[in-house]
C-alpha cells in the first residue's frame, strides 16, 4: 500500500527492503551510500539524497517527498521504472541462478 520507501542511513549495503518494495512499485528515496547508487538511479527508478549534514538531509528528504506527493505523474513514472528494474534484476529466477552458480563455483 505504500508508494515510497525511505532509508536515511549514513552507511548501508543494499537493503532488501528496497528489493521487496520495488517489486511492488514502491519508490526508494534514500541517501546515496553503500551499494544503493548501484541500483537506484536518481529521478529514474528512485530518488537519491546527497546531503551530508543531518539538517540538510532532513530538508532534502522533506522536499523530495513533498515534490513526489504533489507530482503524482512523476511518482507513477518512478514507480513503474522501479518495478521494471526490480523484475529484471531481483526476480526469483535470477536469485536461484546466482545461488546455484555460487554453490557450483561458477561465476555469473
Helices and strands as residue ranges (DSSP letters): E 4-7, H 16-22, E 27-31, H 36-39, E 46-49, H 54-70, H 72-89, H 92-104
